[in-house]
């Protein structure tokens, strides 16, 4: 009986030693496979591969096995210009990152940009996009405000008028500024109906009178008021 007990203890110790050796070997294998390359794929206009890699460097100073792929993906996705990103381990020492860049469609307020689908992002280089149409609206109403602006722009384009700014204030009153400098106040109700009524009069007024306008106030039920440019008789 004593011999059996000794044999069992010996077997247990043998398995423990083998387990420690296996763990040590596994650790050595892991340490011998550090991440050596970070490959970035994508068509970039405002992002650079160097910018992405600099953000990732603290996350890839480990082995290919220990790399937190989800954390890497989330870190890249938080970059302002990144629309979406996917991350993959590539044996034996590479991390592949595929990135799709956002496209700026209009400006939003002082420090933001919107995509065509109303997604708000705030990169550091907003000042480079002053040529884009300016849209302003209530917080968390970016997509709704953008869709309204698109409808207004189509109505104006039918009369060969180009919109430069479209604003909706907290009281839901609309204001338009054309590229010619003319400001149009639409108020809080029946804005599209009032705008169309004004546009229908342009053929009667003519281009000369339109060019002389400084401000058009459409907040009246049956007409509108006009302020003329100061240098116009």
C-alpha positions in Angstrom: 0.0 0.0 0.0 2.8 2.3 0.9 4.5 1.5 -2.5 1.3 2.5 -4.4 1.1 5.8 -2.5 4.7 6.6 -3.3 4.1 5.7 -6.9 1.1 8.1 -7.1 3.1 10.9 -5.5 5.9 10.3 -8.0 3.5 10.4 -10.9 1.9 13.6 -9.7 5.3 15.3 -9.3 6.3 14.1 -12.8 3.1 15.6 -14.3 3.7 18.8 -12.4 7.3 19.1 -13.7 6.2 18.3 -17.2 3.4 21.0 -16.9 5.9 23.6 -15.8 8.3 22.7 -18.6 5.4 22.9 -21.2 4.4 26.3 -19.8 8.0 27.5 -20.0 8.3 26.3 -23.6 4.9 27.9 -24.5 6.1 31.2 -23.0 9.3 31.1 -24.9 7.4 30.4 -28.2 5.1 33.3 -27.4 8.0 35.7 -26.6 9.8 34.6 -29.8 6.9 35.7 -32.0 6.7 39.5 -31.5 4.7 41.7 -33.9 7.1 43.0 -36.4 4.8 44.5 -39.0 1.6 46.5 -39.0 0.1 46.7 -42.5 -2.5 49.3 -43.2 -4.8 49.1 -46.3 -7.1 51.8 -47.5 -7.5 54.8 -49.9 -6.7 57.8 -47.8 -7.1 61.5 -48.6 -7.0 63.0 -45.1 -5.6 60.1 -43.1 -2.1 58.8 -43.4 -0.7 55.3 -42.7 1.9 56.9 -40.4 -0.8 58.6 -38.3 -2.6 55.3 -37.9 0.6 53.4 -37.0 1.6 56.1 -34.4 -1.8 55.6 -32.7 -1.3 51.8 -32.7 2.3 51.6 -31.6 1.5 51.2 -27.8 -0.8 48.3 -28.7 1.5 46.2 -30.8 4.5 46.0 -28.6 3.6 42.4 -27.7 3.5 39.0 -29.3 1.2 38.0 -32.1 -0.7 35.8 -29.6 -1.2 38.5 -27.0 -2.3 41.3 -29.3 -5.8 42.5 -28.4 -7.4 42.6 -31.8 -10.7 44.1 -30.6 -8.9 46.8 -28.7 -6.8 47.7 -31.7 -10.0 47.8 -33.9 -11.8 50.1 -31.4 -8.8 52.4 -31.1 -8.6 52.9 -34.9 -12.4 53.3 -35.2 -12.2 56.2 -32.8 -10.1 58.3 -35.1 -12.1 61.1 -36.5 -11.6 60.3 -40.2 -12.2 56.6 -39.8 -15.5 55.3 -41.1 -14.9 51.7 -40.1 -11.9 49.4 -39.6 -11.1 45.7 -39.4 -8.1 44.1 -37.8 -6.6 40.6 -38.4 -3.6 38.6 -37.2 -1.4 37.3 -39.9 1.0 34.5 -39.0 3.7 34.7 -37.8 4.4 38.4 -37.0 2.0 40.8 -38.7 -1.2 42.7 -37.9 -3.4 43.7 -40.9 -5.6 46.7 -40.6 -8.2 47.7 -43.3 -9.6 51.2 -43.0 -12.3 53.1 -44.8 -12.1 56.9 -44.6 -15.0 59.2 -44.1 -15.9 61.7 -46.8 -16.9 65.3 -45.7 -20.1 66.4 -47.3 -20.9 69.7 -45.5 -19.6 71.6 -42.5 -21.6 71.4 -39.3 -21.3 74.4 -37.1 -17.9 75.8 -36.2 -15.9 72.6 -35.6 -17.7 69.7 -37.2 -18.2 68.0 -40.5 -21.1 65.7 -41.8 -21.0 62.8 -44.1 -23.6 62.5 -46.8 -25.6 60.4 -44.4 -25.6 62.9 -41.5 -22.8 61.3 -39.5 -21.0 64.0 -37.4 -17.3 63.9 -36.9 -14.8 66.5 -35.6 -11.3 66.3 -37.1 -8.5 68.7 -36.3 -8.4 70.2 -39.8 -11.9 71.6 -40.1 -10.6 74.9 -41.2 -9.5 73.3 -44.5 -13.1 72.8 -45.5 -14.4 76.4 -45.6 -15.5 75.9 -49.2 -18.1 73.4 -48.2 -21.7 74.4 -47.5 -22.4 75.3 -43.9 -25.2 73.6 -42.0 -26.3 74.4 -38.4 -29.1 72.8 -36.4 -30.1 71.5 -33.0 -27.9 69.0 -31.2 -28.5 65.4 -32.2 -30.5 66.5 -35.2 -27.7 66.4 -37.7 -29.2 63.8 -40.1 -32.7 65.4 -40.0 -31.3 68.9 -40.6 -29.2 67.6 -43.5 -32.1 66.0 -45.2 -34.1 69.2 -45.0 -31.2 71.1 -46.4 -31.0 68.7 -49.4 -34.7 69.4 -50.2 -34.2 73.2 -50.0 -31.1 73.0 -52.2 -33.0 71.2 -54.9 -35.7 73.8 -54.9 -33.2 76.6 -55.2 -31.2 74.8 -57.9 -34.3 74.7 -60.1 -34.0 78.6 -60.1 -30.2 78.5 -60.7 -29.6 79.6 -57.1 -26.8 78.2 -55.0 -27.1 77.8 -51.3 -24.1 78.7 -49.1 -25.5 78.3 -45.6 -28.6 76.6 -44.1 -29.5 77.1 -40.4 -32.2 75.8 -38.1 -32.2 77.4 -34.7 -33.5 75.8 -31.4 -36.9 77.2 -32.1 -36.9 75.4 -35.5 -36.9 78.5 -37.5 -35.1 78.2 -40.9 -32.6 80.6 -42.4 -30.8 80.4 -45.8 -27.9 82.3 -47.2 -27.2 82.1 -50.9 -23.8 82.3 -52.5 -24.7 85.7 -53.8 -25.0 86.9 -50.2 -28.8 87.1 -50.1 -30.3 86.0 -46.7 -33.7 84.4 -46.7 -35.7 84.1 -43.4 -38.4 81.3 -43.5 -39.6 81.2 -39.9 -41.0 78.2 -38.1 -44.0 77.1 -40.1 -44.7 76.1 -43.7 -41.2 76.9 -44.7 -41.1 75.0 -48.0 -44.5 76.4 -49.0 -43.2 80.0 -48.3 -39.9 79.3 -50.1 -41.8 78.0 -53.2 -44.1 81.1 -53.2 -41.0 83.3 -53.2 -39.3 81.4 -56.0 -42.5 81.6 -58.1 -42.2 85.4 -58.1 -38.6 85.5 -59.4 -39.7 85.2 -63.1 -41.7 88.4 -62.5 -39.0 90.3 -60.6 -36.2 89.4 -62.9 -32.5 88.7 -62.3 -31.7 92.4 -61.8 -34.0 92.8 -58.8 -32.9 89.5 -57.4 -29.3 90.6 -57.5 -30.2 93.8 -55.6 -31.7 92.0 -52.6 -29.9 91.8 -49.3 -32.5 90.1 -47.2 -35.8 88.4 -48.0 -38.2 87.9 -45.0 -40.8 85.2 -45.8 -42.3 85.0 -42.3 -45.6 86.6 -43.5 -48.7 84.5 -44.3 -49.4 86.1 -47.7 -46.3 87.8 -48.9 -42.7 88.8 -48.1 -40.6 91.8 -47.3 -37.3 92.7 -49.0 -34.3 94.7 -47.8 -32.2 96.0 -50.6 -28.4 96.4 -50.8 -27.3 99.8 -49.6 -25.7 100.7 -52.9 -28.8 100.0 -54.9 -31.2 102.9 -55.8 
